[in-house]
Amino acid sequence: MKTILSFLISVLLSLPVVAQGVNDGDELLNRPADRTYDIVLDSGYLKVGVYRDFPPYSYEVDGQPRGIDVELGKLIAQEMGVEFRVHWIIPDEELGDDLRNNVWKGHYLDKQRLADVMMRVPYDKQYAYMQDSTGEYINEQVVLFGPYQQETWQIAYNPEKLDTVDTVAVFQYHPIGVEIDTLPDFYLSSALQGRMRNQVRHYPNVRAAFEAMRNGEVSAVMGMRAEIHHELAKPENEAFMQAQNGFPGLMKQVWDVGMAVKHTHRQLGYAIEGTVNRLVTEGTLSEAFTGMELAYSVPGYYRDFLSEEAIAQAEGQK
């Protein structure tokens, strides 16, 4: 899934946009329903916006939604006493477009559909308060809240090709696969004064890059940690290993992932945030990650005030 360039060059793919899900808008006025907290409760369902075909976060298996973001959405809906309903998102060029199309306005081809809450939105104050050339806040129509995971970058490698990966400098001499037009692509093509550029191989997604590694086309793959762990958990990839290297010169090596609601639906956001806080601090979310063979890290937001013991509990270490 292609990363959104508007945040750290960001985290997701550009394709023609139209979300798919429940159509509960006003057909006469061709606009989405104004689903406040009380209306969501009265309706009996919560529409959770997740990215389509983005394993391990959100994807389909036999027509059913799966993934860690889907599971979190179900836990939130359960806590609210309503039914979970998926709102699939096909990403646009920038994160701001996704927020407009799926959270506060609706896509011009599909104006009646909006998610009640959108998952996998970078929880970043700098992005939240970005201003345009006139001084207007770019994201004033949405509220970014509820950090639930800390994500980072990861490399997996083939030990038959490489003894170890202590530094990215080895990729001056060994081919490495990346999803095209993502941060790993830009980083590996420009770091070390461009000396790794000729060894970078491009693929439509991390899954395809792992297939190339199985076929001997590349010696390693770089992507988001959860994507890499998801692939490493597959039997066909059991021979591959997780690298322990750093990424010198990469400004944003870890980031918090949260959610977004429309700015007029803050009460809904507060309710969801309270649930997410419990799921994080009590270790329930860590258990969900473990159940999918994924590593879990508490968001940096919580690290500012939780004790080391509380963080260990939240990460399932005790």
C-alpha positions as CSV (number, residue, x, y, z in Angstrom):
1,M,0.0,0.0,0.0
2,K,1.6,3.3,-1.1
3,T,2.4,5.8,1.6
4,I,0.8,9.2,1.8
5,L,3.4,11.8,1.1
6,S,1.8,14.5,3.2
7,F,3.0,13.0,6.4
8,L,6.6,11.9,6.8
9,I,6.0,11.4,3.1
10,S,3.4,9.4,5.0
11,V,1.7,6.1,5.2
12,L,-0.5,4.9,2.3
13,L,-1.3,4.5,-1.5
14,S,-2.7,6.7,-4.3
15,L,-5.5,5.3,-6.5
16,P,-8.8,6.7,-7.8
17,V,-10.9,7.2,-4.6
18,V,-14.3,5.9,-3.6
19,A,-15.0,4.4,-0.2
20,Q,-17.4,1.5,0.1
21,G,-19.7,0.8,3.0
22,V,-23.1,1.7,4.4
23,N,-25.0,4.3,2.5
24,D,-27.2,6.1,5.1
25,G,-27.0,9.6,3.6
26,D,-29.7,11.9,2.4
27,E,-30.6,10.9,-1.1
28,L,-32.7,13.9,-1.9
29,L,-29.9,16.4,-0.9
30,N,-27.1,14.0,-1.9
31,R,-25.2,14.5,1.3
32,P,-24.0,12.3,4.2
33,A,-26.0,11.9,7.4
34,D,-24.9,14.0,10.4
35,R,-24.1,11.1,12.7
36,T,-23.4,12.5,16.1
37,Y,-22.7,10.4,19.2
38,D,-26.4,10.1,20.1
39,I,-27.4,9.2,16.5
40,V,-24.7,6.5,16.3
41,L,-26.1,4.9,19.5
42,D,-29.7,5.2,18.3
43,S,-28.8,3.7,14.9
44,G,-27.3,0.6,16.5
45,Y,-24.1,0.6,14.4
46,L,-20.7,2.3,14.1
47,K,-19.1,2.8,10.7
48,V,-15.4,2.3,11.0
49,G,-13.2,3.6,8.1
50,V,-10.3,1.3,7.3
51,Y,-8.0,1.1,4.3
52,R,-8.8,-1.7,1.8
53,D,-6.3,-4.4,1.0
54,F,-3.8,-3.2,3.5
55,P,-2.7,-6.3,5.5
56,P,-2.2,-6.7,8.4
57,Y,-4.1,-3.6,9.3
58,S,-7.3,-4.1,7.2
59,Y,-8.2,-6.5,4.4
60,E,-10.7,-9.1,3.4
61,V,-10.7,-12.9,3.8
62,D,-13.5,-14.8,2.1
63,G,-15.4,-11.5,1.9
64,Q,-15.1,-10.8,5.6
65,P,-13.1,-7.8,7.0
66,R,-9.9,-8.8,8.9
67,G,-6.9,-7.1,10.4
68,I,-5.8,-5.3,13.5
69,D,-7.7,-2.1,12.7
70,V,-10.8,-4.1,12.0
71,E,-10.4,-5.9,15.4
72,L,-10.0,-2.6,17.2
73,G,-13.0,-1.2,15.5
74,K,-15.0,-4.3,16.6
75,L,-13.8,-3.8,20.2
76,I,-14.9,-0.1,20.2
77,A,-18.3,-0.9,18.7
78,Q,-18.8,-3.7,21.3
79,E,-17.9,-1.3,24.1
80,M,-20.4,1.2,22.8
81,G,-23.1,-1.5,22.5
82,V,-23.5,-1.2,18.8
83,E,-22.8,-3.2,15.7
84,F,-19.5,-2.9,13.8
85,R,-19.8,-1.9,10.1
86,V,-16.9,-1.5,7.9
87,H,-16.3,1.5,5.7
88,W,-13.7,0.6,3.1
89,I,-11.3,3.4,2.1
90,I,-9.3,3.4,-1.2
91,P,-6.6,6.1,-0.6
92,D,-6.3,9.2,-2.6
93,E,-3.1,11.3,-3.3
94,E,-2.8,12.7,0.2
95,L,-4.0,12.0,3.7
96,G,-5.9,15.3,3.6
97,D,-7.9,14.0,0.7
98,D,-8.7,10.8,2.6
99,L,-10.0,12.8,5.6
100,R,-12.1,15.0,3.4
101,N,-13.6,12.1,1.4
102,N,-14.2,9.8,4.3
103,V,-14.6,11.9,7.5
104,W,-16.0,15.3,7.0
105,K,-17.3,15.9,3.4
106,G,-17.6,12.9,1.2
107,H,-16.1,12.1,-2.2
108,Y,-17.7,14.0,-5.1
109,L,-18.7,10.7,-6.7
110,D,-20.1,9.3,-3.4
111,K,-21.2,12.1,-1.3
112,Q,-23.7,10.2,0.9
113,R,-21.1,7.9,2.5
114,L,-18.8,8.9,5.4
115,A,-17.2,6.9,8.2
116,D,-18.1,7.7,11.8
117,V,-14.4,7.3,12.7
118,M,-11.4,6.7,10.5
119,M,-8.5,4.4,11.6
120,R,-4.8,4.5,10.9
121,V,-4.4,8.3,10.9
122,P,-1.0,9.6,12.1
123,Y,-1.3,11.1,15.5
124,D,1.0,14.0,15.0
125,K,0.5,17.5,16.4
126,Q,2.6,19.2,13.7
127,Y,0.3,17.7,11.0
128,A,-2.9,18.4,13.0
129,Y,-2.1,22.1,13.2
130,M,-0.6,22.6,9.7
131,Q,-1.5,25.9,8.1
132,D,-1.9,26.9,4.5
133,S,-0.3,30.0,2.9
134,T,-3.2,32.2,4.3
135,G,-2.8,31.0,7.8
136,E,-5.9,28.8,7.8
137,Y,-5.7,25.4,9.5
138,I,-5.7,22.7,6.8
139,N,-7.3,20.1,9.1
140,E,-9.8,22.3,10.9
141,Q,-12.7,20.0,9.8
142,V,-11.4,17.0,11.7
143,V,-10.1,16.0,15.1
144,L,-7.1,13.7,15.3
145,F,-7.2,11.7,18.5
146,G,-6.9,8.3,20.2
147,P,-3.3,7.1,19.5
148,Y,-3.4,3.3,19.8
149,Q,-0.1,2.0,18.3
150,Q,3.4,3.1,17.7
151,E,4.7,2.1,14.3
152,T,8.2,2.0,12.9
153,W,10.3,0.7,9.9
154,Q,11.7,-2.8,9.6
155,I,13.9,-4.8,7.3
156,A,13.6,-8.6,6.7
157,Y,16.4,-10.4,5.0
158,N,17.3,-13.8,3.5
159,P,20.1,-15.3,5.6
160,E,21.2,-17.3,2.6
161,K,22.1,-14.0,0.9
162,L,23.3,-12.0,3.9
163,D,24.9,-13.2,7.1
164,T,23.4,-10.2,9.0
165,V,22.1,-6.7,8.5
166,D,23.8,-4.4,11.0
167,T,23.6,-1.4,8.8
168,V,21.8,-0.3,5.7
169,A,25.2,0.2,4.0
170,V,25.1,-3.5,3.0
171,F,22.5,-2.5,0.4
172,Q,25.2,-0.8,-1.6
173,Y,26.0,-4.3,-2.7
174,H,22.8,-6.4,-2.3
175,P,19.4,-5.7,-3.9
176,I,16.5,-4.8,-1.5
177,G,12.8,-4.7,-2.3
178,V,10.4,-1.8,-1.4
179,E,6.9,-0.8,-2.2
180,I,7.2,1.8,-5.0
181,D,6.8,5.5,-4.1
182,T,6.9,4.9,-0.3
183,L,9.3,6.3,2.3
184,P,11.5,3.2,2.2
185,D,11.8,3.8,-1.6
186,F,12.8,7.4,-1.2
187,Y,15.1,6.7,1.8
188,L,17.1,3.9,0.2
189,S,17.3,5.7,-3.1
190,S,18.8,8.9,-1.5
191,A,20.6,7.9,1.7
192,L,24.4,7.5,1.7
193,Q,24.6,10.0,-1.1
194,G,22.6,7.7,-3.3
195,R,25.0,4.8,-3.2
196,M,22.2,2.3,-2.6
197,R,20.0,3.6,-5.4
198,N,20.9,1.0,-8.0
199,Q,20.1,-1.8,-5.6
200,V,16.5,-0.7,-4.9
201,R,13.9,-2.9,-6.6
202,H,10.3,-1.7,-6.8
203,Y,7.1,-3.7,-6.2
204,P,3.4,-2.9,-5.9
205,N,3.3,-3.9,-2.2
206,V,5.3,-5.6,0.6
207,R,3.7,-8.9,-0.2
208,A,5.0,-8.8,-3.7
209,A,8.5,-7.8,-2.5
210,F,8.5,-10.9,-0.2
211,E,7.6,-13.1,-3.2
212,A,10.5,-11.6,-5.0
213,M,12.8,-12.4,-2.1
214,R,11.5,-16.0,-2.2
215,N,12.4,-16.1,-5.9
216,G,15.9,-14.8,-5.3
217,E,15.4,-11.4,-6.9
218,V,16.2,-9.4,-3.7
219,S,18.1,-10.2,-0.5
220,A,15.9,-8.1,1.7
221,V,12.7,-6.1,2.0
222,M,12.0,-2.9,3.9
223,G,8.5,-1.8,5.1
224,M,6.5,-1.0,8.1
225,R,7.1,-3.3,11.0
226,A,3.7,-4.8,11.2
227,E,3.7,-5.5,7.4
228,I,7.1,-7.2,7.7
229,H,6.0,-9.3,10.8
230,H,2.8,-10.3,9.0
231,E,4.8,-11.7,6.1
232,L,7.4,-13.3,8.3
233,A,4.6,-15.2,10.1
234,K,3.7,-17.0,6.9
235,P,5.0,-20.5,6.4
236,E,6.5,-19.7,3.0
237,N,8.6,-17.0,4.6
238,E,9.9,-18.9,7.6
239,A,13.5,-19.0,6.3
240,F,13.7,-15.2,6.4
241,M,14.9,-13.1,9.4
242,Q,14.2,-9.8,11.0
243,A,17.1,-7.3,10.9
244,Q,18.2,-5.2,13.9
245,N,19.7,-2.2,12.1
246,G,18.9,1.5,12.4
247,F,18.1,4.0,9.7
248,P,20.6,6.9,9.9
249,G,19.4,10.0,8.3
250,L,15.7,9.0,8.4
251,M,14.0,11.8,10.3
252,K,10.8,10.0,11.3
253,Q,11.7,6.5,12.4
254,V,8.8,5.9,14.8
255,W,5.3,7.5,14.9
256,D,2.0,7.2,16.7
257,V,-1.1,5.9,14.8
258,G,-4.5,7.2,15.9
259,M,-8.0,8.1,14.5
260,A,-10.0,10.9,13.2
261,V,-13.6,12.1,13.5
262,K,-15.5,15.1,12.1
263,H,-14.8,18.3,14.2
264,T,-18.5,18.6,15.1
265,H,-18.6,15.0,16.4
266,R,-16.2,15.5,19.3
267,Q,-18.5,13.7,21.8
268,L,-18.2,10.6,19.7
269,G,-14.4,11.0,19.7
270,Y,-14.3,11.4,23.5
271,A,-16.3,8.2,23.9
272,I,-14.0,6.2,21.5
273,E,-10.9,7.7,23.1
274,G,-12.0,6.5,26.5
275,T,-12.4,3.0,25.2
276,V,-9.1,3.0,23.4
277,N,-7.3,4.3,26.5
278,R,-8.6,1.2,28.4
279,L,-7.8,-1.2,25.6
280,V,-4.2,0.2,25.5
281,T,-3.4,0.4,29.2
282,E,-5.1,-2.8,30.2
283,G,-3.1,-4.8,27.6
284,T,-6.2,-5.8,25.5
285,L,-4.8,-4.3,22.4
286,S,-1.4,-6.0,22.9
287,E,-3.3,-9.3,23.1
288,A,-5.0,-8.6,19.8
289,F,-1.7,-7.9,18.2
290,T,-0.1,-11.0,19.7
291,G,-3.0,-13.1,18.4
292,M,-2.1,-11.9,14.9
293,E,1.6,-12.6,15.4
294,L,2.4,-8.9,15.4
295,A,4.7,-7.0,17.8
296,Y,3.0,-4.2,19.8
297,S,4.5,-0.9,21.0
298,V,2.6,1.5,23.2
299,P,2.2,5.0,21.5
300,G,4.7,7.7,22.5
301,Y,1.7,9.6,23.8
302,Y,1.4,7.2,26.7
303,R,5.1,7.0,27.4
304,D,5.0,10.6,28.6
305,F,3.0,9.7,31.7
306,L,2.8,5.9,32.2
307,S,5.3,4.3,34.5
308,E,7.7,1.6,33.1
309,E,5.6,-1.0,34.9
310,A,2.4,0.3,33.3
311,I,4.0,0.3,29.9
312,A,5.2,-3.2,30.3
313,Q,1.7,-4.3,31.2
314,A,0.2,-2.5,28.2
315,E,2.7,-4.2,25.9
316,G,1.9,-7.6,27.4
317,Q,5.3,-8.1,29.0
318,K,3.9,-9.0,32.5
